[in-house]
Amino acid sequence: MRVSKWSKYLSFTSNRDWLYRYSFGNAGLRSIKTDLGEGTVMHCWVPKTHNASRPNILLVHGFGANAMWQYGEHLRHFTSRFNVYVPDLIFFGESYTTRRERTESFQAESVMKLMETHGVRRMSLIGISYGGFVGYSMAAQFPDKMEKLVLCCAGVCLEEKDLEEGFFNVSDLDEALSILLPQTPEKLRDLMKFSFVKPMGKWLPSYFLSDFIDVMCTDYVQEKRELLVAVLKDRKLNNIPKITQSVLIIWGEEDKIFPLELGYRLKRHVGDNAKIVVIKNAGHAVNLEKSKDFLTHLKSFLFDSQSPNPASLFPLFDSIWSS
């Protein structure tokens, strides 16, 4: 984040980021960095006080603005019912690694190791876009530890050939990377056009967009490119493992980054354990563009059949589970 000591006070993005940070703290979370060893450090918002009678939920962000921006509007609806954990994935926020791994499988392993460090043994998960790739990998690798999954506009079932066959709204991978990792106001406007049905980017002055890029989009650019390349490389549907958890798939009907067909493809791949909800007049950023509809479906899936944390059924072991 290349923001000078004085310019950050004049930065709309930095000030809004501070407000989100304040709101997360006010919601009962604290910011903590954990050294996972072997050169990997992960940052996470964790409960100030873990309540052993509540289930755990993990909110996993995608590309773009940081996790606070992506879940800020919804956080308060979860903190009264769950122990909420909001990590920065590797090469986002304050998380990083010196290792060369770039796959979502490595991200998933690292997040699970982080959760185990905090004493979390079972959890549900909401994953937005790239966060859904990581969440799906966690469900596949650690089936006994993952409960319910919400996958929002997560193109898990894309294949490398999809790009070659013109399935997406870009000509090649380089164009996709330049939009998903914007370094100029023009590219950020392009990203907003791809993400929203009614983008506001064309009305925003370039200095606002440049400010956002300086604060949110200038760290670990090459590493993030490598993350995206790793997602697509040699990806084939028949190599994607099946998962057995109950899954809610949420998709914006007019998603231009991961077209709706990928949502239906994911539903077919998971099978009867999955339900898909398509939100009209929404694009890829459905969690922001149709926040109320998004939240309604989350509550229906996660709250209505909410089960207690198994630890609360065994008071004798509460101190172990919550340690």
N, C-alpha and C positions, 0 to 999 in steps of 0.2 A: 504494500500500500504506500505509494509514493506521495505522501502528503506532508508538507512542512509544518513546523510547530505552529506558525501563525496562520497559514492559509486554511488549516483545518477548521478554525473558528469561523471562517467565512464560507465554508463548504456546506451546501445544503445536504449532500449525501452523508458527510461525516456527522453533521448534527442529527440527522434522522437516524443514523446508525447508533448514535449515543442514546437517543430516545428508546430505540428498540432494546438496547442493552439494559437501560434502566427498567423497562417494562418486564424484561425477563427476570431481573433480580426481584422486582416487586411481586412477580408471580410465584415466588418461592424457589427459584433456581439460583445456582451459583456457577460461576465459570471456573473450570479447572483444566489444567493440562496434565496429561499422563504419559510418562515415558514407557513405551511398550517394549523397549529393547531393540537391538539390532538396527539402530538408527531411525526408529519410527517414534514420533511424538504425535499424540492426538489431543485436540481440544474438545471439550464437551460441556454443555449445560446440563447439570445434574441437580436433583432435589437437594435443597438445604437439609431436609430431614426426610429420610426414606420411611414410608409408611408400609409396614409389612402386610397390612390388611388389604392393600390396593394392588391391582395388577400393574405391570410395567408396560410402557409404550415408548417406542423409539421413533423419532421424527427425522427422516433422512432427506436432505435437500438435493436439488439438482444443480446444473450449471446456472450461471447468472448471478444475481444478488445472493448474499450469504444466507445461511439458514434462518437467521433472525428475521430477515425480510420476507422469506418464503412462508414462515409459520407464525409470524407476529400476530396476524389477525385471528388466528385460531387457537393460540396457546391457552388462553384462559378457560376455554371449554374443556380442556383435558386435565389441567392441574388439579381440579377438584375431584377427579375420579381416578387418576392414574399417577404413578411415579413416572414423570416425564423426563426423557433423555434426548437431548438435541446435539448430536455430534457435528463437528466439521469433518467432512471426508478429507482424505489425504490430498494435499496441495490446494486446499480451500481454507480460508480463515487462518487459524493458527496451527493447523495440522500439516505435517510434512514427513518425508522419509528420505534417507540417503540410499535406500535400496533401489534396484532397477525395475522392480515389478510395477506394472501399470494396469493390470487386469482388474475387472470388477470383483473377481474371485479374491484377489489380494486385499482389496478394499473391504470385502465382506469378512475375511479372516481377521483383519485389523479391528473392525468395529466389534466383532464378537469378543475378541481378546480384551478390548476396552470395557465392554459390558461385564465380562467376568471379573475384571479388576475392580469394578464397582459393586460386585456381589450380585449382579443380575443374572439369573439362571434361566428364566423364561420371559418372553416378551412378545407383544404384538408390534406391528411396524406399519408406518405410512411412508411410502417412498415416492417422491415426485421426480419424474423423468429419469435422469441418471441415478437418482436415489432409489428408483424402482429396480434398476438393473442390480444394484448392490443388495437391495432387500431380497430380490428373487434368489440371488446367489447364496445369501445367508440361509434362506428357507431350504435350498437344495443341499447345502453343506451341513446344516445343523438342524435337521427336521424335528428333533426332540426338544429344541429350545425355542422354536418359533411357533407362535400361536396363529393369530389372524394377520393377514397381509392386505393392505390397501396399496394398489399400484396405480399411480396417476400418470397417464400419458407416457408410460414407460415402454419403449419399443423393444422389449426384451426379445421378441421373436423376429426381429429383422434379420436379414441375411446379407452377406457381402454383395451378392449378385443384385440385390434390390437397387443399389446405387448405380451399378453398371447398366441396369435395364430401365433407368429413368423413373423409378418409383417415387423418388423424392423431388422436391421443387428446386433442386440445385443441379448444376451440370457435373460437378465432380467433388471429391473430398476436400480439395483446397478451398473451393468456394464455401463449402459447408463450415469448415474450420474458421474462415475469416468472418463468418456471420455469428457463429456460436461463441467465438472469442473476440468480440469487437474491440478494435483498438482506435477507431475513429468515430466521430458522431454519425457519419453516413452509415457505417456498418452497424452501429447500435440502432439506428432507425430501421435498418433492414431486419435486425433481430426482432424488434418490436412488431414490425409488420408480419413476421412469421409467427409470432407468439400470441398476438391479440387479434380478435375480429375487428375491434375498433381501437387501433393503436393511437396513442397520444404523441408519439415521437415526432410527427411532422409539425406539431404545434410548439414543441419545446425548443428554446434557443440552444444553439450549439454549445454554449458555455455550460449549460446545465448537464448536457450529455457528456461533455468532456470531463466535468467534475465527477460524474458517476463512474466513468471509465478509470480515471485516476485513482479513485478510492477502491473500486470493486474488481477491476479487470486487468490490472498490471502485474500482479504477483503470479509467479509460476506459470507463465504463459506457455512456454515450451513443454513443461510437464503436463499441462492440461491438454495440449495438442496430442501428446502421447497417450493420454487416457482415452481420448476419443478415437484415435487410430486403433488402439487395442480393442475397443468395443466392436469395431467393424471387421477387423482382420480375421479372415478365414471363418467367419460366422456362418453356420448352417443350422437350420431349424432342427434337423435330426440329431444334432449334437447337444442341443439344449436339454438339460435334464427336466424330468417331470417333478412337480412338487405336490404334496398331499394336503397342505393346509387350506383352510377356507380363505378364499381370495375375493376381494372386491376390486374390480377394474373400473376406473373412472376415466372418461375420455371427453375431450372437447370435440364436438361434431365437426368443427372446421379447423382442426389441428393441421398446420402446414409443415410442422417439423417432423412429427411422427403421424402420418395419415391414419385415419380411423380404422382402415383395414388391418393395421397392426394390432389394434385393440381386439378385433374379432379373431385375428390369428392367435393372439395370446389366450383368449377364451377357449378356442378349440383345443389348443395345446394343453392347457391345464385340465379341461374337461368339466365334469359336473360339480367340482368343488369351487368353481369360479362363477361369479355373476358380473355382468358388464352393465354399466350405467353410462349412457351417452347424454351429455349436457348440451343443449342447443344454444346457438349463438355464442359459442365459446371456442377459443383456440387452444394452443398448447398450454398457455398459462391459465388454465381453467381455475386453479386454486385462487388466483387473484381476480380474474375477470368475472367469475361467477362464484364469489366467495360464499354467499349464503347457500346456494344450491350444493356446492361442494361440501360444506359443513353439515348440511342436512343428511346427505348420504353417508358421511363419516359416522355421524351419531347413530343413524339407523343400523349400521353394520357393527359398530364397535360397542355401542352403549346398550342396545336393546337386549342383547343376550350376554351382557358382560358377566363374566364369572370371577369369583374372588381369586386373589393370589393364593396358590396352593400352600404357601408358607403360613398363611393365616389360619389354616385348618390344623396346624400343628404348633400350638403356642410354645411348646418345649423347644422347637427349633427356630423360633422367630429371630433370635439374636444371631443365629448363623446365617440365615437368609438375608438379613438386612445389614450385615456387617460389610 
